[in-house]
Each structure stands twice: as C-alpha cells, then as structure tokens.
C-alpha cells in the first residue's frame, strides 16, 4: 500500500456520532439546570417570589427605581459591575431597608451587610449569632462565593448550618435572616 492510497482511505470507525451525542446531552442538562428558578419558577415562598420578581429581575416596574446613592457609591468603590450594584440596590429598596454596612468589621445592627472579604465559617457563625440576637430581618450579601474552594466550602457550610433564605446568584449570594421565614435555598439564573 502506498502513501497516496492511505490518504483517501476512510477510518474503520468514527468518533463524530459519539461527540454529537455527548454534546446534545450536555446542552440539554445545562438547559434544564438553568431554568430551575428562572423568573420565579418553582419559588413557592411569597416573600422570595416577590423578591425575585420585583427586585432581582430587571423589569419595566423597577428599571427606574430610585437607588440609595450612598449604597451605590460604596459598591462602586469595591469595583463591582453596575448590573450587580443595581441588583443589590433594588433588593435594598424592595425590602425597605434604611441602613447598610460594607465589611464584616463595620456591622453594628444595620439592615443590610455587604461582605466583600473572604469569610471563614467561624466568623459567619459569630455574625449569625449577633444577627439572631437583634431579632430583625437582616440581609447579608456575600460577594464571590465561587472565587475559591475555601469560599465555596464556607458557602455550603453556611447553607447547611443556619436557618435563613439563601439565594445563590453565582456572582453574589443573598442570605436573608428572618425568624418568620422558613429555611429555603434557591439557585437563580437570569
């Protein structure tokens, strides 16, 4: 057999149908995972549903919602993209909060706490104890929960060991402590 005939020979089997099959399964799984809580779907809690529809989703109703300028400036100082800043500001307005703190060491009973730094399990346990003592609704915003394995393991530890409403938005996570709400966990994608 010469080299010219080897060039024109077809292989005995092809890998292409297997690749196509795997790709189709992957895209189907990805699609199903993305729509789990899309636009409030399968969110049975009235509190969380209204939070998703009125604050987290951008709509004509909340597009021109007034933003707290101090909160917006504080989040801009952290270097956050405007879409995340606006989402946090809409949550702040929707929950009718009047005070916020940026940084774990700055928290003194405010309604919203934004935590830009890495948070250990022990620090969060201590923070959760302080929040529960205050006996009011508090929203904790964690930034970059998927930035490292340590952050990710701390996030899962927090979800397992504390009673709150957990909303995972990939880039940010919202934890709403309220003694009148049952423990819930949502992974949202918009």
Secondary structure, 3 states (H helix, E strand, C coil): CCHHHHHHCCCCCCCHHHHHHHHHHHHHHHHHHHCCCHHHCCCCCHHHHHHHHHHHCCCCCCCCCCCCHHHHHHHHHCCCCHHHHHHHHHHHHHCCCCCEEECHHHCCCCCEEEECCCCCHHHHHHHHHHHHHHCCCEEEEEECCCCCHHHHHHHHHHHHHCCCEEEECCCEEEEEECCCCCCEEEECCC
